């Protein structure tokens, strides 16, 4: 106890050592003209500043050690260099003009590097860009990222799919901690709003080395919005309207930062009616969502910390058949009500040349499902059968047919060792303690506790012509079911990767990695009807770990006017867990068993981005994605996305009246999916046309960001292969026009 008190006292006392200040000048390399508002940022410290009218900048209170310094501004190549402090000289930077979009820092990989410096291939997209394309929800938006799709139930519920793997095989991180929200269910969505999320990063392939179990297929890493820079504040409000659902989402936020303390908060509300196709509205795809985010940060020279909290409450209609045709927004029966709380703490202690990162998370997920009353044959019929599905009155008390509360504590502690020559090394300890409790008559999974612990070590090695990253990890999981089942799982995994230049402008990345996933509670213990999927599921307590090995090769060619990329992967998954009907019926519901078999997934992405000289304002982009999944017996895996080809024509200008003006036309062609699982049906191909424009205008001396976009402009009737409404022949969303306004104070 005394040692803990000494540690807390140490962290609470501001350091008395001499302070380091980084200062210098940012100019255009060709003209030597000063660059105003260039961003200077140190990602490890999460400290930043901007250059003034003369191109000068200054950043005080930097501890001793080696840190990456990133300098960026629109229209120039992003500059990156490591500096060892104490550093007394001026750090002047010359930026090279470029039509290529400036690079951003990758947070999901351990060394916080630009993608051009990263050994692992990571896809990154800002939420602002996803909204500009007309995304209705976060789950809808991620489908525009290469290699990412979504298993959907209408518009409101979506689960990420990375290169054919989904559910518990894809790990989601929010606020720096792993998100746990009963993600085993096909109709269990993310439980997150895009409000207050700055960007999304996708690691495609096994990331068990960095994140442990459930990162078998990849990681979806959601970066929260940054705090304001020191001695600055900002307020903003936005409104988005969607014509198809006659819905809206609106949010407002405020953030301010002093020298040491900083805070932010953001609230949002969204309401949508049933989405519309060319022929009908899809009954009970309506939903409501309320979201609140808040953050508090504190930083001195040797220590920084931030505390963030998010509560999200969603009422989500569960569609069954095409029924009433209205634009009401209150969900009918059946519907879900999900409340998700995420409290996270992220702290770093800086030593001379090293640092200690401590991330803690408390998560509380309360999932309720409400069903329509079941009538027996001898009950008197009513003239109006629609009463069964009427939306409940606001003051009517409904009893949940199913209620599960999932409580999770997770921790992630990493020590960044001092740089030794060419080696950057991190060692870490991660773990989780979780309990699931039922509070209603029906049960999908039993009461149980789960405990995880894992240790890892990874190094980034810098050579003159190559960068290498290696690492290893050991994990142990214990699942204790209150009915008497006790299961233990363990796994040892490793990863190795290399990045090098085959030629001056050709970069190649080769990554080899293993990963694992322990069976979840549903797969081990299910014994009942899963109402959302209309099947009776029987678990298998003899299931083993899923274990995989993936090889990933990425090639990139880039010059001033053209970028070409090609990614290929091969993923071998042993003991792949899947559901299969056994031909029996229980309570007139087909029975499905959980089985295992070895499987293989392979495919990749290829694309080109062309911006010809002197038409640097013109961008032509084209990309193709493909994935195939098979068992060793050559039977296809279910829920594998269809191949797709996306072509985009985009223009960008910066006139005085409308700054940062853009416009685009996009055509996405999804091909027929006939490589289907034993109990799937094939899906026809289709093409969807989208377009949009936007820019920033000055209104009352402040910025107003205007976005207008349209999706499925030809009102095509189609069915996506990953739609859970496909068995009933229900179409996906028709034409939708989105108008978005954001006012910044």
TIMARFI-646786 format. One record per residue (C-alpha): chain; residue number from 1; x, y, z. Coordinates in steps of 0.25 Angstrom, whole numbers, plus 5000, padded with zeros to 4 digits. Layout:
NODE   chaine   num     px     py     pz
NODE        A   NUM      X      Y      Z
...
***
This chain:
NODE   chaine   num     px     py     pz
NODE        A     1   5000   5000   5000
NODE        A     2   5012   5010   5003
NODE        A     3   5018   5007   4990
NODE        A     4   5005   5011   4983
NODE        A     5   5004   5024   4991
NODE        A     6   5018   5027   4987
NODE        A     7   5015   5025   4972
NODE        A     8   5002   5033   4973
NODE        A     9   5010   5044   4980
NODE        A    10   5021   5043   4969
NODE        A    11   5010   5045   4958
NODE        A    12   5003   5057   4965
NODE        A    13   5016   5065   4967
NODE        A    14   5020   5074   4955
NODE        A    15   5034   5071   4950
NODE        A    16   5044   5081   4953
NODE        A    17   5054   5078   4942
NODE        A    18   5058   5087   4932
NODE        A    19   5048   5089   4920
NODE        A    20   5050   5086   4906
NODE        A    21   5044   5095   4895
NODE        A    22   5043   5091   4880
NODE        A    23   5043   5103   4871
NODE        A    24   5046   5107   4857
NODE        A    25   5040   5111   4843
NODE        A    26   5032   5104   4833
NODE        A    27   5034   5109   4818
NODE        A    28   5031   5104   4804
NODE        A    29   5043   5097   4799
NODE        A    30   5042   5102   4784
NODE        A    31   5039   5117   4788
NODE        A    32   5044   5118   4802
NODE        A    33   5031   5125   4805
NODE        A    34   5026   5124   4820
NODE        A    35   5014   5114   4822
NODE        A    36   5003   5119   4831
NODE        A    37   4995   5109   4839
NODE        A    38   5004   5097   4837
NODE        A    39   5001   5087   4847
NODE        A    40   5013   5082   4856
NODE        A    41   5009   5070   4864
NODE        A    42   5016   5060   4873
NODE        A    43   5007   5048   4874
NODE        A    44   5014   5041   4886
NODE        A    45   5011   5054   4894
NODE        A    46   4998   5057   4887
NODE        A    47   5003   5072   4887
NODE        A    48   5002   5081   4875
NODE        A    49   5003   5095   4870
NODE        A    50   5002   5103   4857
NODE        A    51   5011   5112   4850
NODE        A    52   5008   5127   4850
NODE        A    53   5008   5137   4838
NODE        A    54   5023   5137   4837
NODE        A    55   5023   5122   4838
NODE        A    56   5029   5121   4852
NODE        A    57   5024   5112   4863
NODE        A    58   5028   5108   4877
NODE        A    59   5024   5096   4886
NODE        A    60   5028   5096   4900
NODE        A    61   5029   5086   4911
NODE        A    62   5034   5074   4904
NODE        A    63   5041   5063   4913
NODE        A    64   5054   5057   4910
NODE        A    65   5054   5045   4900
NODE        A    66   5052   5042   4885
NODE        A    67   5039   5046   4879
NODE        A    68   5033   5046   4865
NODE        A    69   5030   5060   4860
NODE        A    70   5020   5062   4849
NODE        A    71   5018   5074   4840
NODE        A    72   5007   5075   4830
NODE        A    73   4997   5084   4823
NODE        A    74   4988   5083   4811
NODE        A    75   4995   5083   4797
NODE        A    76   5008   5078   4803
NODE        A    77   5015   5065   4806
NODE        A    78   5015   5061   4821
NODE        A    79   5028   5063   4827
NODE        A    80   5033   5053   4838
NODE        A    81   5045   5052   4846
NODE        A    82   5050   5046   4860
NODE        A    83   5056   5056   4869
NODE        A    84   5064   5053   4882
NODE        A    85   5062   5063   4894
NODE        A    86   5069   5071   4899
NODE        A    87   5069   5078   4886
NODE        A    88   5073   5093   4886
NODE        A    89   5075   5096   4871
NODE        A    90   5064   5102   4863
NODE        A    91   5056   5091   4855
NODE        A    92   5053   5097   4842
NODE        A    93   5044   5090   4832
NODE        A    94   5043   5091   4817
NODE        A    95   5030   5085   4811
NODE        A    96   5029   5079   4797
NODE        A    97   5017   5083   4789
NODE        A    98   5008   5071   4785
NODE        A    99   4994   5069   4780
NODE        A   100   4994   5056   4788
NODE        A   101   4985   5057   4801
NODE        A   102   4994   5059   4813
NODE        A   103   4997   5047   4821
NODE        A   104   4991   5045   4835
NODE        A   105   4997   5038   4847
NODE        A   106   4993   5023   4849
NODE        A   107   4989   5021   4864
NODE        A   108   4985   5006   4864
NODE        A   109   4999   5001   4861
NODE        A   110   5009   5002   4873
NODE        A   111   5019   5012   4868
NODE        A   112   5010   5023   4863
NODE        A   113   5016   5025   4849
NODE        A   114   5011   5031   4836
NODE        A   115   5005   5020   4827
NODE        A   116   5017   5022   4818
NODE        A   117   5026   5018   4829
NODE        A   118   5018   5007   4835
NODE        A   119   5022   4992   4833
NODE        A   120   5007   4988   4834
NODE        A   121   4997   4992   4824
NODE        A   122   4986   5000   4830
NODE        A   123   4974   5007   4824
NODE        A   124   4970   5020   4829
NODE        A   125   4957   5029   4827
NODE        A   126   4952   5041   4833
NODE        A   127   4937   5041   4838
NODE        A   128   4936   5054   4831
NODE        A   129   4939   5047   4818
NODE        A   130   4929   5036   4821
NODE        A   131   4918   5046   4823
NODE        A   132   4921   5053   4811
NODE        A   133   4918   5041   4803
NODE        A   134   4904   5040   4810
NODE        A   135   4906   5030   4821
NODE        A   136   4894   5029   4829
NODE        A   137   4901   5021   4841
NODE        A   138   4915   5018   4845
NODE        A   139   4913   5003   4841
NODE        A   140   4908   5008   4827
NODE        A   141   4920   5017   4826
NODE        A   142   4931   5007   4828
NODE        A   143   4927   4999   4815
NODE        A   144   4933   5010   4807
NODE        A   145   4947   5006   4812
NODE        A   146   4955   4996   4804
NODE        A   147   4953   4981   4809
NODE        A   148   4942   4985   4819
NODE        A   149   4927   4981   4818
NODE        A   150   4916   4980   4827
NODE        A   151   4905   4969   4831
NODE        A   152   4893   4978   4832
NODE        A   153   4879   4977   4838
NODE        A   154   4872   4989   4831
NODE        A   155   4880   5002   4833
NODE        A   156   4881   5003   4848
NODE        A   157   4889   4990   4851
NODE        A   158   4902   4986   4844
NODE        A   159   4914   4978   4848
NODE        A   160   4927   4980   4841
NODE        A   161   4933   4969   4832
NODE        A   162   4948   4970   4829
NODE        A   163   4952   4961   4817
NODE        A   164   4941   4951   4819
NODE        A   165   4942   4950   4835
NODE        A   166   4932   4956   4844
NODE        A   167   4925   4956   4858
NODE        A   168   4935   4951   4869
NODE        A   169   4946   4950   4859
NODE        A   170   4947   4965   4857
NODE        A   171   4951   4973   4869
NODE        A   172   4946   4988   4871
NODE        A   173   4954   4998   4879
NODE        A   174   4947   5011   4883
NODE        A   175   4954   5022   4892
NODE        A   176   4966   5013   4893
NODE        A   177   4959   5001   4899
NODE        A   178   4953   4988   4893
NODE        A   179   4938   4989   4891
NODE        A   180   4930   4978   4898
NODE        A   181   4915   4978   4894
NODE        A   182   4910   4964   4892
NODE        A   183   4916   4964   4878
NODE        A   184   4913   4949   4876
NODE        A   185   4899   4952   4870
NODE        A   186   4897   4954   4856
NODE        A   187   4887   4965   4859
NODE        A   188   4895   4972   4870
NODE        A   189   4901   4985   4864
NODE        A   190   4913   4993   4869
NODE        A   191   4905   5001   4879
NODE        A   192   4913   5014   4875
NODE        A   193   4910   5027   4868
NODE        A   194   4919   5034   4858
NODE        A   195   4917   5047   4866
NODE        A   196   4930   5050   4873
NODE        A   197   4939   5040   4865
NODE        A   198   4950   5047   4857
NODE        A   199   4955   5035   4848
NODE        A   200   4954   5020   4846
NODE        A   201   4966   5011   4844
NODE        A   202   4965   4997   4839
NODE        A   203   4976   4986   4841
NODE        A   204   4973   4975   4831
NODE        A   205   4977   4961   4836
NODE        A   206   4981   4955   4849
NODE        A   207   4985   4966   4860
NODE        A   208   4985   4956   4871
NODE        A   209   5000   4960   4874
NODE        A   210   4995   4974   4878
NODE        A   211   4981   4972   4883
NODE        A   212   4979   4957   4887
NODE        A   213   4967   4948   4885
NODE        A   214   4956   4952   4875
NODE        A   215   4966   4960   4866
NODE        A   216   4967   4948   4857
NODE        A   217   4961   4955   4845
NODE        A   218   4965   4969   4848
NODE        A   219   4963   4981   4856
NODE        A   220   4954   4993   4854
NODE        A   221   4960   5005   4862
NODE        A   222   4952   5017   4865
NODE        A   223   4959   5030   4868
NODE        A   224   4951   5040   4877
NODE        A   225   4952   5054   4873
NODE        A   226   4964   5061   4878
NODE        A   227   4964   5072   4889
NODE        A   228   4966   5086   4885
NODE        A   229   4981   5091   4884
NODE        A   230   4986   5098   4896
NODE        A   231   4980   5112   4899
NODE        A   232   4969   5110   4889
NODE        A   233   4954   5106   4889
NODE        A   234   4944   5102   4879
NODE        A   235   4929   5100   4878
NODE        A   236   4921   5094   4866
NODE        A   237   4907   5089   4863
NODE        A   238   4903   5080   4851
NODE        A   239   4890   5075   4845
NODE        A   240   4888   5064   4835
NODE        A   241   4875   5061   4827
NODE        A   242   4873   5048   4820
NODE        A   243   4861   5048   4810
NODE        A   244   4859   5033   4809
NODE        A   245   4856   5031   4823
NODE        A   246   4851   5045   4826
NODE        A   247   4861   5044   4837
NODE        A   248   4872   5053   4843
NODE        A   249   4884   5053   4852
NODE        A   250   4888   5065   4859
NODE        A   251   4900   5068   4869
NODE        A   252   4907   5079   4876
NODE        A   253   4920   5080   4884
NODE        A   254   4929   5089   4891
NODE        A   255   4944   5087   4895
NODE        A   256   4955   5096   4901
NODE        A   257   4969   5094   4906
NODE        A   258   4978   5102   4915
NODE        A   259   4993   5100   4917
NODE        A   260   4990   5087   4926
NODE        A   261   4975   5084   4926
NODE        A   262   4966   5081   4915
NODE        A   263   4952   5077   4913
NODE        A   264   4941   5074   4903
NODE        A   265   4927   5069   4902
NODE        A   266   4918   5065   4890
NODE        A   267   4903   5061   4890
NODE        A   268   4895   5055   4878
NODE        A   269   4881   5051   4874
NODE        A   270   4877   5042   4862
NODE        A   271   4863   5038   4858
NODE        A   272   4859   5030   4845
NODE        A   273   4847   5025   4839
NODE        A   274   4846   5012   4831
NODE        A   275   4855   5012   4819
NODE        A   276   4849   5012   4806
NODE        A   277   4851   5004   4793
NODE        A   278   4845   5007   4779
NODE        A   279   4833   4998   4783
NODE        A   280   4831   4999   4798
NODE        A   281   4836   5004   4811
NODE        A   282   4842   4993   4820
NODE        A   283   4834   4992   4832
NODE        A   284   4840   4994   4846
NODE        A   285   4854   4998   4841
NODE        A   286   4852   5011   4848
NODE        A   287   4861   5014   4860
NODE        A   288   4865   5025   4870
NODE        A   289   4878   5028   4876
NODE        A   290   4884   5037   4887
NODE        A   291   4898   5039   4889
NODE        A   292   4907   5047   4899
NODE        A   293   4922   5048   4900
NODE        A   294   4931   5055   4909
NODE        A   295   4946   5056   4912
NODE        A   296   4955   5062   4922
NODE        A   297   4970   5063   4920
NODE        A   298   4982   5067   4928
NODE        A   299   4997   5069   4924
NODE        A   300   5010   5073   4930
NODE        A   301   5024   5070   4924
NODE        A   302   5026   5056   4930
NODE        A   303   5011   5052   4930
NODE        A   304   4999   5052   4922
NODE        A   305   4985   5046   4925
NODE        A   306   4971   5047   4919
NODE        A   307   4958   5041   4924
NODE        A   308   4946   5039   4914
NODE        A   309   4932   5035   4916
NODE        A   310   4922   5031   4905
NODE        A   311   4907   5026   4907
NODE        A   312   4899   5022   4896
NODE        A   313   4884   5018   4896
NODE        A   314   4878   5012   4884
NODE        A   315   4864   5007   4881
NODE        A   316   4864   4998   4868
NODE        A   317   4853   4992   4861
NODE        A   318   4854   4978   4857
NODE        A   319   4848   4976   4843
NODE        A   320   4840   4963   4840
NODE        A   321   4831   4965   4828
NODE        A   322   4826   4976   4819
NODE        A   323   4814   4982   4827
NODE        A   324   4809   4996   4830
NODE        A   325   4814   5008   4821
NODE        A   326   4817   5020   4830
NODE        A   327   4828   5030   4833
NODE        A   328   4826   5028   4848
NODE        A   329   4840   5028   4856
NODE        A   330   4836   5020   4868
NODE        A   331   4840   5005   4867
NODE        A   332   4829   4995   4866
NODE        A   333   4830   4981   4873
NODE        A   334   4839   4974   4873
NODE        A   335   4850   4984   4876
NODE        A   336   4863   4985   4883
NODE        A   337   4867   4995   4894
NODE        A   338   4882   4995   4896
NODE        A   339   4890   5004   4906
NODE        A   340   4905   5004   4905
NODE        A   341   4914   5011   4915
NODE        A   342   4929   5013   4912
NODE        A   343   4938   5019   4922
NODE        A   344   4952   5019   4918
NODE        A   345   4965   5025   4924
NODE        A   346   4978   5027   4916
NODE        A   347   4991   5031   4923
NODE        A   348   5006   5032   4920
NODE        A   349   5017   5034   4929
NODE        A   350   5030   5039   4922
NODE        A   351   5044   5035   4927
NODE        A   352   5057   5040   4921
NODE        A   353   5057   5032   4907
NODE        A   354   5045   5023   4911
NODE        A   355   5030   5023   4915
NODE        A   356   5019   5015   4921
NODE        A   357   5005   5015   4915
NODE        A   358   4993   5011   4924
NODE        A   359   4980   5009   4917
NODE        A   360   4968   5005   4926
NODE        A   361   4953   5002   4922
NODE        A   362   4940   5000   4929
NODE        A   363   4929   4996   4920
NODE        A   364   4914   4993   4923
NODE        A   365   4905   4988   4912
NODE        A   366   4890   4986   4916
NODE        A   367   4883   4979   4904
NODE        A   368   4868   4977   4904
NODE        A   369   4859   4971   4894
NODE        A   370   4844   4973   4894
NODE        A   371   4835   4963   4886
NODE        A   372   4821   4964   4880
NODE        A   373   4810   4956   4889
NODE        A   374   4808   4942   4884
NODE        A   375   4793   4938   4882
NODE        A   376   4788   4924   4883
NODE        A   377   4779   4917   4873
NODE        A   378   4767   4917   4883
NODE        A   379   4768   4932   4886
NODE        A   380   4757   4941   4880
NODE        A   381   4762   4947   4867
NODE        A   382   4762   4962   4866
NODE        A   383   4757   4970   4854
NODE        A   384   4770   4979   4854
NODE        A   385   4782   4969   4855
NODE        A   386   4791   4981   4853
NODE        A   387   4789   4984   4868
NODE        A   388   4799   4973   4871
NODE        A   389   4810   4981   4865
NODE        A   390   4806   4995   4869
NODE        A   391   4817   5004   4875
NODE        A   392   4816   5004   4891
NODE        A   393   4811   5017   4897
NODE        A   394   4821   5025   4904
NODE        A   395   4815   5022   4918
NODE        A   396   4813   5008   4915
NODE        A   397   4822   4998   4923
NODE        A   398   4827   4987   4915
NODE        A   399   4834   4975   4921
NODE        A   400   4847   4971   4913
NODE        A   401   4846   4956   4908
NODE        A   402   4861   4956   4908
NODE        A   403   4871   4965   4916
NODE        A   404   4886   4963   4917
NODE        A   405   4896   4972   4925
NODE        A   406   4910   4970   4921
NODE        A   407   4920   4977   4930
NODE        A   408   4935   4978   4926
NODE        A   409   4948   4983   4932
NODE        A   410   4960   4983   4922
NODE        A   411   4974   4988   4924
NODE        A   412   4986   4990   4914
NODE        A   413   4999   4994   4920
NODE        A   414   5011   4996   4910
NODE        A   415   5025   5000   4913
NODE        A   416   5033   5007   4902
NODE        A   417   5047   5003   4904
NODE        A   418   5058   5013   4901
NODE        A   419   5063   5013   4887
NODE        A   420   5075   5004   4885
NODE        A   421   5082   5007   4872
NODE        A   422   5072   5002   4861
NODE        A   423   5062   4996   4871
NODE        A   424   5049   5002   4876
NODE        A   425   5043   4992   4886
NODE        A   426   5030   4991   4893
NODE        A   427   5026   4980   4904
NODE        A   428   5012   4979   4909
NODE        A   429   5002   4973   4918
NODE        A   430   4987   4972   4914
NODE        A   431   4975   4966   4920
NODE        A   432   4960   4966   4923
NODE        A   433   4950   4962   4933
NODE        A   434   4936   4961   4929
NODE        A   435   4922   4956   4934
NODE        A   436   4909   4953   4927
NODE        A   437   4896   4953   4935
NODE        A   438   4882   4950   4930
NODE        A   439   4870   4957   4936
NODE        A   440   4858   4952   4928
NODE        A   441   4851   4939   4925
NODE        A   442   4858   4936   4912
NODE        A   443   4873   4933   4911
NODE        A   444   4882   4934   4899
NODE        A   445   4894   4930   4907
NODE        A   446   4896   4927   4922
NODE        A   447   4901   4935   4933
NODE        A   448   4916   4934   4933
NODE        A   449   4930   4940   4935
NODE        A   450   4941   4942   4926
NODE        A   451   4956   4945   4929
NODE        A   452   4967   4948   4919
NODE        A   453   4982   4951   4921
NODE        A   454   4993   4953   4911
NODE        A   455   5007   4957   4910
NODE        A   456   5014   4962   4898
NODE        A   457   5027   4968   4892
NODE        A   458   5029   4975   4879
NODE        A   459   5041   4982   4872
NODE        A   460   5042   4992   4860
NODE        A   461   5056   4991   4854
NODE        A   462   5061   5002   4845
NODE        A   463   5071   4998   4834
NODE        A   464   5076   5007   4823
NODE        A   465   5068   5001   4812
NODE        A   466   5057   4993   4820
NODE        A   467   5049   4994   4833
NODE        A   468   5045   4981   4840
NODE        A   469   5035   4978   4851
NODE        A   470   5035   4965   4859
NODE        A   471   5027   4961   4871
NODE        A   472   5022   4950   4880
NODE        A   473   5010   4948   4890
NODE        A   474   5004   4938   4899
NODE        A   475   4989   4938   4904
NODE        A   476   4981   4931   4914
NODE        A   477   4966   4931   4915
NODE        A   478   4957   4925   4925
NODE        A   479   4942   4924   4924
NODE        A   480   4934   4920   4936
NODE        A   481   4919   4917   4933
NODE        A   482   4910   4917   4946
NODE        A   483   4903   4904   4941
NODE        A   484   4916   4897   4944
NODE        A   485   4924   4897   4931
NODE        A   486   4938   4902   4932
NODE        A   487   4947   4904   4920
NODE        A   488   4961   4909   4918
NODE        A   489   4968   4913   4905
NODE        A   490   4982   4918   4902
NODE        A   491   4990   4921   4890
NODE        A   492   5004   4926   4886
NODE        A   493   5005   4935   4874
NODE        A   494   5015   4943   4866
NODE        A   495   5017   4953   4855
NODE        A   496   5028   4958   4845
NODE        A   497   5027   4968   4835
NODE        A   498   5037   4976   4825
NODE        A   499   5035   4989   4817
NODE        A   500   5045   4992   4807
NODE        A   501   5046   4999   4793
NODE        A   502   5048   4990   4781
NODE        A   503   5051   5003   4773
NODE        A   504   5051   5018   4776
NODE        A   505   5036   5019   4775
NODE        A   506   5031   5005   4778
NODE        A   507   5029   5001   4793
NODE        A   508   5026   4987   4797
NODE        A   509   5021   4981   4810
NODE        A   510   5021   4966   4814
NODE        A   511   5014   4962   4827
NODE        A   512   5013   4948   4833
NODE        A   513   5005   4947   4845
NODE        A   514   4997   4936   4853
NODE        A   515   4985   4939   4861
NODE        A   516   4974   4932   4870
NODE        A   517   4960   4933   4875
NODE        A   518   4955   4925   4887
NODE        A   519   4940   4920   4885
NODE        A   520   4930   4930   4891
NODE        A   521   4919   4927   4901
NODE        A   522   4908   4926   4890
NODE        A   523   4917   4915   4883
NODE        A   524   4920   4908   4895
NODE        A   525   4906   4908   4903
NODE        A   526   4894   4912   4894
NODE        A   527   4882   4904   4896
NODE        A   528   4870   4911   4891
NODE        A   529   4863   4919   4881
NODE        A   530   4870   4932   4875
NODE        A   531   4858   4940   4872
NODE        A   532   4866   4950   4863
NODE        A   533   4870   4939   4854
NODE        A   534   4858   4929   4855
NODE        A   535   4867   4917   4859
NODE        A   536   4869   4908   4871
NODE        A   537   4884   4908   4874
NODE        A   538   4891   4897   4881
NODE        A   539   4905   4900   4886
NODE        A   540   4917   4891   4887
NODE        A   541   4925   4891   4899
NODE        A   542   4936   4883   4892
NODE        A   543   4940   4894   4882
NODE        A   544   4955   4897   4881
NODE        A   545   4962   4910   4878
NODE        A   546   4961   4916   4864
NODE        A   547   4975   4917   4860
NODE        A   548   4980   4924   4847
NODE        A   549   4992   4928   4839
NODE        A   550   4992   4939   4829
NODE        A   551   5002   4944   4818
NODE        A   552   4999   4958   4813
NODE        A   553   5007   4965   4802
NODE        A   554   5005   4980   4798
NODE        A   555   5011   4987   4786
NODE        A   556   5010   5002   4784
NODE        A   557   5015   5011   4773
NODE        A   558   5014   5026   4775
NODE        A   559   5019   5038   4768
NODE        A   560   5014   5052   4767
NODE        A   561   5002   5049   4758
NODE        A   562   4998   5034   4760
NODE        A   563   4997   5024   4771
NODE        A   564   4995   5009   4769
NODE        A   565   4993   4999   4780
NODE        A   566   4991   4984   4780
NODE        A   567   4989   4976   4792
NODE        A   568   4988   4960   4793
NODE        A   569   4985   4951   4805
NODE        A   570   4984   4937   4808
NODE        A   571   4978   4933   4821
NODE        A   572   4978   4919   4827
NODE        A   573   4968   4917   4838
NODE        A   574   4968   4904   4846
NODE        A   575   4956   4899   4854
NODE        A   576   4947   4910   4848
NODE        A   577   4934   4910   4856
NODE        A   578   4921   4911   4848
NODE        A   579   4906   4908   4849
NODE        A   580   4899   4896   4842
NODE        A   581   4885   4891   4842
NODE        A   582   4884   4877   4847
NODE        A   583   4870   4874   4840
NODE        A   584   4862   4874   4853
NODE        A   585   4851   4884   4858
NODE        A   586   4849   4889   4873
NODE        A   587   4836   4897   4875
NODE        A   588   4835   4898   4860
NODE        A   589   4848   4904   4859
NODE        A   590   4860   4898   4851
NODE        A   591   4871   4893   4860
NODE        A   592   4886   4898   4857
NODE        A   593   4898   4892   4863
NODE        A   594   4912   4899   4865
NODE        A   595   4922   4891   4857
NODE        A   596   4937   4893   4853
NODE        A   597   4945   4890   4840
NODE        A   598   4958   4896   4834
NODE        A   599   4956   4907   4825
NODE        A   600   4964   4916   4815
NODE        A   601   4961   4930   4811
NODE        A   602   4968   4938   4800
NODE        A   603   4967   4950   4791
NODE        A   604   4971   4965   4792
NODE        A   605   4969   4979   4786
NODE        A   606   4975   4986   4775
NODE        A   607   4974   5001   4771
NODE        A   608   4979   5013   4764
NODE        A   609   4978   5028   4767
NODE        A   610   4981   5038   4756
NODE        A   611   4982   5053   4757
NODE        A   612   4988   5058   4744
NODE        A   613   4997   5070   4742
NODE        A   614   4994   5081   4741
NODE        A   615   4979   5077   4745
NODE        A   616   4983   5075   4760
NODE        A   617   4969   5078   4764
NODE        A   618   4964   5066   4756
NODE        A   619   4965   5052   4763
NODE        A   620   4961   5039   4756
NODE        A   621   4960   5027   4765
NODE        A   622   4957   5012   4763
NODE        A   623   4958   5000   4772
NODE        A   624   4954   4985   4771
NODE        A   625   4952   4976   4783
NODE        A   626   4951   4961   4784
NODE        A   627   4950   4950   4795
NODE        A   628   4947   4935   4794
NODE        A   629   4945   4926   4806
NODE        A   630   4945   4911   4806
NODE        A   631   4945   4899   4815
NODE        A   632   4956   4889   4813
NODE        A   633   4945   4880   4807
NODE        A   634   4943   4891   4796
NODE        A   635   4930   4895   4801
NODE        A   636   4928   4911   4802
NODE        A   637   4927   4918   4815
NODE        A   638   4915   4927   4817
NODE        A   639   4914   4942   4818
NODE        A   640   4926   4944   4809
NODE        A   641   4924   4958   4802
NODE        A   642   4922   4959   4787
NODE        A   643   4933   4964   4778
NODE        A   644   4932   4979   4775
NODE        A   645   4938   4990   4766
NODE        A   646   4937   5005   4770
NODE        A   647   4940   5016   4761
NODE        A   648   4940   5031   4765
NODE        A   649   4942   5044   4758
NODE        A   650   4946   5055   4768
NODE        A   651   4949   5070   4767
NODE        A   652   4955   5079   4777
NODE        A   653   4956   5094   4777
NODE        A   654   4959   5105   4787
NODE        A   655   4952   5118   4782
NODE        A   656   4950   5130   4791
NODE        A   657   4935   5129   4792
NODE        A   658   4934   5114   4795
NODE        A   659   4947   5109   4801
NODE        A   660   4951   5094   4800
NODE        A   661   4940   5092   4789
NODE        A   662   4939   5077   4785
NODE        A   663   4930   5069   4776
NODE        A   664   4929   5055   4772
NODE        A   665   4922   5044   4764
NODE        A   666   4923   5030   4768
NODE        A   667   4919   5017   4762
NODE        A   668   4920   5004   4770
NODE        A   669   4918   4991   4763
NODE        A   670   4915   4978   4772
NODE        A   671   4916   4965   4764
NODE        A   672   4907   4953   4766
NODE        A   673   4911   4944   4778
NODE        A   674   4909   4930   4774
NODE        A   675   4920   4924   4783
NODE        A   676   4911   4922   4794
NODE        A   677   4910   4913   4807
NODE        A   678   4901   4901   4807
NODE        A   679   4889   4908   4813
NODE        A   680   4891   4921   4806
NODE        A   681   4884   4926   4793
NODE        A   682   4892   4933   4782
NODE        A   683   4891   4948   4780
NODE        A   684   4890   4956   4767
NODE        A   685   4899   4967   4763
NODE        A   686   4896   4982   4763
NODE        A   687   4902   4996   4761
NODE        A   688   4899   5008   4769
NODE        A   689   4901   5022   4765
NODE        A   690   4905   5033   4775
NODE        A   691   4909   5047   4775
NODE        A   692   4912   5059   4784
NODE        A   693   4918   5073   4786
NODE        A   694   4921   5082   4797
NODE        A   695   4930   5093   4803
NODE        A   696   4932   5103   4813
NODE        A   697   4926   5117   4813
NODE        A   698   4927   5129   4823
NODE        A   699   4914   5132   4830
NODE        A   700   4914   5143   4841
NODE        A   701   4929   5142   4841
NODE        A   702   4929   5128   4844
NODE        A   703   4931   5115   4836
NODE        A   704   4919   5107   4831
NODE        A   705   4922   5094   4825
NODE        A   706   4912   5089   4814
NODE        A   707   4910   5075   4809
NODE        A   708   4900   5070   4799
NODE        A   709   4901   5056   4794
NODE        A   710   4892   5045   4787
NODE        A   711   4893   5030   4788
NODE        A   712   4886   5020   4779
NODE        A   713   4882   5031   4770
NODE        A   714   4875   5022   4760
NODE        A   715   4866   5016   4771
NODE        A   716   4871   5002   4768
NODE        A   717   4864   4990   4774
NODE        A   718   4875   4981   4779
NODE        A   719   4879   4972   4791
NODE        A   720   4893   4972   4797
NODE        A   721   4898   4958   4799
NODE        A   722   4901   4961   4814
NODE        A   723   4887   4966   4817
NODE        A   724   4880   4958   4828
NODE        A   725   4867   4962   4821
NODE        A   726   4871   4954   4808
NODE        A   727   4864   4941   4811
NODE        A   728   4851   4949   4811
NODE        A   729   4854   4956   4798
NODE        A   730   4854   4969   4804
NODE        A   731   4861   4980   4796
NODE        A   732   4872   4989   4802
NODE        A   733   4871   5004   4802
NODE        A   734   4866   5012   4790
NODE        A   735   4870   5026   4786
NODE        A   736   4874   5035   4797
NODE        A   737   4878   5050   4797
NODE        A   738   4886   5055   4809
NODE        A   739   4888   5070   4813
NODE        A   740   4898   5073   4824
NODE        A   741   4901   5086   4831
NODE        A   742   4912   5088   4841
NODE        A   743   4914   5102   4847
NODE        A   744   4928   5105   4854
NODE        A   745   4929   5116   4865
***
